[in-house]
Amino acid sequence: MDCYVKQFGAAADGVTKDTLAIQAAIDACCQVGGGSVILDQGVYVSGTLYLKSGVYLKIEPSAVLLASPDIGDYGQDTHYNRYRNEKDMDRCFIFAQDAENIGLIGYGKIDGNAEAFPNEGSIYRPMMIRVLRCNNVRLEHLRLYNSAAWTTAFLDSKYIWVNGLDIRNERKYNGDGLDFDGSSYVWVSGCYIKGTDDNLCLQSSSREYPVEEIHVTDCSFTSVCAGLRIGLKSIGAIRNVTVSNCTMKNIYREGIKIECTEGGSITDILIQNIGMRSVRRPVFLILNNRFEPEGYGSSIGLKEMPPIGSMERITISNVTAVDGEEMHKKNYRFGNDIMGSPRFNGIRVDANSAHPIKDLTLNNIRYHCVGGVKKEEIPACYPEVLDRLVEAGEECSENYYPDWSRATFLDIRNVRGVALERLVFSSEEADEREPYMIEACEVAREDILVKGK
């Protein structure tokens, strides 16, 4: 069954609220066993929409689905954001729960109307799309612009296809692109993502729903924060992930970021064929434990400090990372929030000495950075990664500290079974730091060439 929303009384004039007409079409389509609800020729203003099983919401190239500027139009029954300190994003624009065979498709635009909402600090910032415990979900070809918070959150769901999206989330903090938490059997391909936070993120909020069988290919990432992030929220298992044939450009912090911090496991990760241009820190891996109820980014599902988990069998290969003009200066988000500077650059891998990362391969990586850092810019003491169950309260190397690198290109510490193959490093300007440091590691192979200025 195909339902044109205008048949249900939508005005599509960019002013009148069409929430009831769109929802009526979705409900009618579901009641007859499913089909497509079609938006065409106009701007449809709406509050929260609830997708139902068997229904595809199709937005034609001539149509825009625009988020209402009135927070009262957004339901309070759309689950919640699973970060303890981000309750201001509990509401959302498009929501699906316990549904199957659903989708958002078409070549039109969904506009989150970000300018209508504060940048931070209130409940008035709805996410664009949230999917909870759904199976067989498709998100294809749309332009997803100007979300007031995260663009998407796929939670505890299976069999998800995300293809050909144009995501631009640059107006507010927490401008994530694609977030998958507790979800498995995921295919992401051919997407352009630009934002103010993680472009693509894999997370685990519980042990009940593993994150596994993830496939990402042929995507382009640009962010003032991170390109690809695996973890931080890592209570359960994240495993069997492949990422290939992607590009990253103008990323102010990390390009590839893998963080096991909440007692779970991150294993069997393959990342290959990545081109980077002006990515401040191409690769960052850390294995630690943290729990900060009043701090940055702790999971709602985490009730106490976890034991340190595990990170094993990580392979990153065929990466070319070249710094451009953007990397010569300090980089800011929204004018005053510093994200990176030349002293922050480099590949960094770190873990607690009693809980090392295991079986890491870095293969065929060429990294040309700006360099130019003087010794006086770098503090003399570089902190250890502490086990917070043993040494609470002391200064510690962790996910957001220190904000400098003690080596120009590569700093690896506490890894058992590390293979470094065909690594070639060079810099634009002479740098007074050590070119690379390998500390407290069991090294399987080491093949590193540092080219002189």
N, C-alpha and C positions, 0 to 999 in steps of 0.2 A: 504494500500500500504506500502511495506517495501522498503526502499532505503538504500543500502549500500554505504557509502560515497565514497569508492574507485571507485565506478562506475562513479563518477563525477570528477575523476582525482586527488584525494588526494594521497599524497606521503606517509604520516604516518611514516616519517623517523626521526622525532624529530628535524629536522632542517628546512625543507621547510615549508613555511606557507600555511596551508590548509584552510584558511578562506573562500575563494571563493568557493571551492568545497563543504564544509559543508553547507554554506548558500544556494548554488544552490540546494542541496538535500532537505533542509528545504522548500524552495520556491516551488519546484516541488511537494513535498508531500502535501503541503497546497493547491495547485492548483487543485489537483484531489480529494479534500475532506478530506485529512488527512491520517495519518498512522504513521509509525515509521521510523526515520532516525537512522541508525545503524553505530556505530564506532566499529571496531574490529581489533585486531592484529596490534598494532603499537602505536606510539606516534604522535598525531595530534596537530600541533602548530597552534594557531588561535588568531586573534583579536576579536573584538566584534561580537557576533552572535545574531541574532534577531529571537526569537521563534515566530511561527505563529499559529493561531487557528487550532486545530485538529491534531497538530504534537507533537509527543513524540520523544525526543532525547535520544536514548538508547546507553549507553556506556558499552560494554561487559567487562568481567574481564580481557581480553587480551589487553584492550585499555586504553590509557591515553589521556585526552584532556588537553593540556598544554597551558597556557596563554602566548601570545607573549611578549617578553621583550621590544618591541618597542611601546611607548605610542601613536605613530602616527597610530597604528593599531586599536585604540579604538575610537568609534564614540563619537561625542559631542551632540548627540540627544538621550541620554539615561536618561532623567530626571536629578535629582540631589540629593545629600545628603541633608536631611532636617535640619541638624544642621548648625547654622549660622557660626560656626567657623571651619567647616570641608569641605570646598569646594575642598580640595585636593583629595576628594574621589568621585567627581561627575561622573566620567566615570566608566564603568563597563564592565565585560567580557561577560556575558550572560544576555540579556535583553528581556523582553516581555511587550507589552503595548496593552491594550484594546483587549486582546485575551481570548479565552475560550477553555477548554478541551486541556490543554497543560501539558507537564511533562518533567522532567529530571529523567531517571530511569536507572537501570542496576547495576551491581556489579563492575564496573570499577572505575576509578579515574579521578577527575577534579583537576588539579594542578594550583594554582594561580601564581606560579613562583615568590613568594614574594621576593626572593633574588635579583631579577632584578630591584627592585624599592626602592626609599629612605624610611626611616622609618617614616618620618613626614616632613611637611613644604613645600610641592609642589603639583602640580596637577597630579603628576605621580604615583598615587596609585589607580588603578581601584579596585572597589568592584568585588566580584566574580559573584553574581547573584542579579538582581533587577527585580521585577515584579510589574507593575503598572496597576491598574484597570483591573485585570483579574479575571475570574471565572473558577472554577473547575481546580485546579492546583495540580499536584502531583510531589513530590520530594522524591524518594525512593531508599534506599539501597546503594547509592553511597558513595565513599570516597571523601570528599571535603577537600583538604589539601592546606596549604600554601597560603591562600589568602593574597593579598597585603594590604587589608583593611577589611571591614566587609565581612563575608561569604555570607550572604543573607539579602535582604530587601524586604519584601512583603508589598506593599503600596496600600491602598484603594481597597483591593481585597476581594473576598468571596469564600468560599468553597475550603479550602486548606488542603491537606493531606500530612504530612511529616512523613515518616516512615523509621526506620532502618538506619539512616545516621551515618557515622563516620566522625566527623568534627574535624580537628586539625588546629588551627589558632594561632600559637605560635611565629611567626617570626617578627611581626610588632605591633606597637600601633594600637588601635581600632580593636583588633582581636575578634570581635563579632562572635557569631555562628548563631543563628536564631533571626531575628528582624521582628516584625509584627507591622506595623503602620497603623492605620485606617482600619484594616482588621478584618473580622468576620467569624464565622463558620470555626474554625481551629481545626484540630486534629494533635497532635504531639505525637509520641510514639516510644519507643525503640531506642533512639538516644544517642550516646556518643559524648560529646562536650567538647573540651579542647581549651582554648584560653587565650588572654591577656586582655579581656574586658568582657562585659556581655555575658554569654553563651546563655541565652534566654531572650528576651526583648519584652514587650508589651507596645506600645506607641500610643499616639493620637495627631496628628498634626493639627486637625481641628474638628469643631463641625459637619461637614457634614457626616463624616464617623465614626460611633461608633466602638469601639473595644469590641466585645461581642461574647458569645458562643465559648469560648476558652477551649480546653481540652488538658492537657499535662499529660502524664503518662509514667512510666517505662523508665526514662532517667537518664543518669549519667553526672554530671557537675564537671568540674575542671577549675579554672580560677585564675589568679593573681589579678583579680578585683572582679566581682560579678557573682553568679550563676544564679539566677532568679531575673530579675528586672521588675517591673510593674510601669510605669510612668516616672517621670522627664519631658519628653515631654508629657504633659497631658492637652492640650487645650480643648479637648472634653471629651466624656464619655468612661470609661473603666469599663466593668461590666460583671457579670456572667462568672467568670473564675474558673476553677477547675484544681488543680495540685495535683497529687498523685503518690505514690510509686516510688519516685526518690531518688537518692543518690547524695551527694556532697562531694568532697574530695580536700584538699589543695586549699582552696579559701582564698585569703589574705585579702579581705575586707568583703563584706556581702554575706551571703548565700541567704536569702530571703529579697528583698529590694523593698519597696513600697513607691513611692514618688509622691504626688500630689502637684505640684509646679506652675502650669500655669493656674489656674482658672477653671479647669474642675472638673470631679468627678471620683472617683474610688470606686466602690461599689460592694457588693455581690461577695466576693472573698473567696474561700475555698481551703486551702492548707493542705494536710494531708499525713501521712505516709512517712516521710522524714528522711533518715539516713545521718548524717553529720560526717565527720572525718576531723579534723583540718580546721574548718571554723571559721575565726577570729571573726566575728560578725554574729551569726546565724540568727537574725531577726532585721531589721531596718525599721521603718515606720516614715514618716514625712509628715505633712500637713502644707504648707507655700505658699509664693509667691515670685517669683524671676524673674528678667529680667536683663540680663547683655549682652548688644550687643557686647562688646569686651571680654567677659569672657567665662567661660566654659559651653558649652552645651545648649545655648538658641535656641529655635525653630525659623526657618525662618518665620514660620507662626505667630509668636508672635510679635506684633508691639509696645506694651507698657506694663507697669507693670500691671498684671492682679489682680483682687480681689482674695482673698483666696477662693478656691473651697471647695469640700467636700470629706471626706473619711468615709465610713459607711459600717457596716456589713462585717467585716473581721474576718474570723475564721482560726486559725492555730493550728493544732492538731496532736498528735502522732509524735513528733519529738524527736529523740535522737541525741545529739550533743556531741562529745567527742574530746577534743584536743589531738593531737599527738605531737611528738618532734618538728615538723615544727613551732608550735605556741610559743615555748619558746624564739624565737629570732625575730628580726625585719625582715620584708619581703620586698623585692625590686623587681621592674620590670625593666628589662634591666640594672641592675647593680646599678643605682643611683636614681631611682624613688621609694621612699618609699611608701608602700601600707598599712602596718599595723605593730603593735607591741603589746605586752601584755596589755598595758594600753588602747588600743583601743577596747578591747573585750567586749562582753556582748550583751544582747537584749536591744534595745533602741527604744522607741516610744515617739514622741514629736509633739507638735502642738502649734499654737498661742493660748493664753488663751481665746480670744474672738471667736475663730473658732476651737473648739475641734473636735478631731476624735470621732466618735460615734459607739457604739456597736462593741466592739472588744472582741473576745474570744481567749485566749491562753489556750490550754487544753492538758494535758498529755505530758508535755515536760520535758525531762531529759537532763541536761546540765552540763558537767564536763569540766571545763576550766583549763588552766595552773595556773592562779592566780599569786601570788608573787609580786604584785604591791605595792610600798611603798607610803605613803601619800605625801612625798615630790615630787613625780613624777607627782602629779595631781595639776593643778592650783586651787586656792581657789575659783575663780569666774567661775560659769558655766552660759553662756549666755542664755537668753530667745529666743524663736522663735518670731521674730518681724513681724508685718504686714508692709511690705515695702511701702504701700501706706500711712501709718501713720507715720512711723519712718524710714525714709531713711537715709542711711549713717552710722548708728551705728553698733557696733559689734553685731553679731546675730548668734544664733544657726541655722544651715542650713544643706544642703545636704552633704557638704564636710568639715564641721567644727562644733564643735571642734574635734580634732583628739585624744581625750581621753574619757574615760567613768568614771563617778563619782561613779558608783556602780559596784561591781564585776560581778554580773550576770544579773540584770534586772533594767532598769530605765524607768519608764512610767510617762508621764506628760501630763496633759490636755486631758483626755479621758472621755467622758460621756458614762457610761454604759460599764465598763470593767469587764469581768469575767476571773479570774485566777484560773484554776482548775488543781490540781494534777501536780504542778510544783516542781521538785526536782533538787536542785543545789548542786554541790560540786566542789572543786578545788584541783589541784595537790599540790600547795604550799599555805601557809597562805597568805592572802591578807588583806591589811590594809584599804581598802575602805569599805563602807557600803555594805552588801551583796545585798540588793535591795532597791529601792526607788520608792514610789508611791505618786505622788504629784499632787494636784489639779485635782483629778479624782473622778468620781462617780462610786463607786465599787459595782458591783452586787454580786460578790463572790470572796473570796480570800482564796486559799488553797496552801500554799508555804512551802516547807520543805527545810531548808539549812542544809546539812550534814557537820559536823565538819571534820577538817583535821585528 
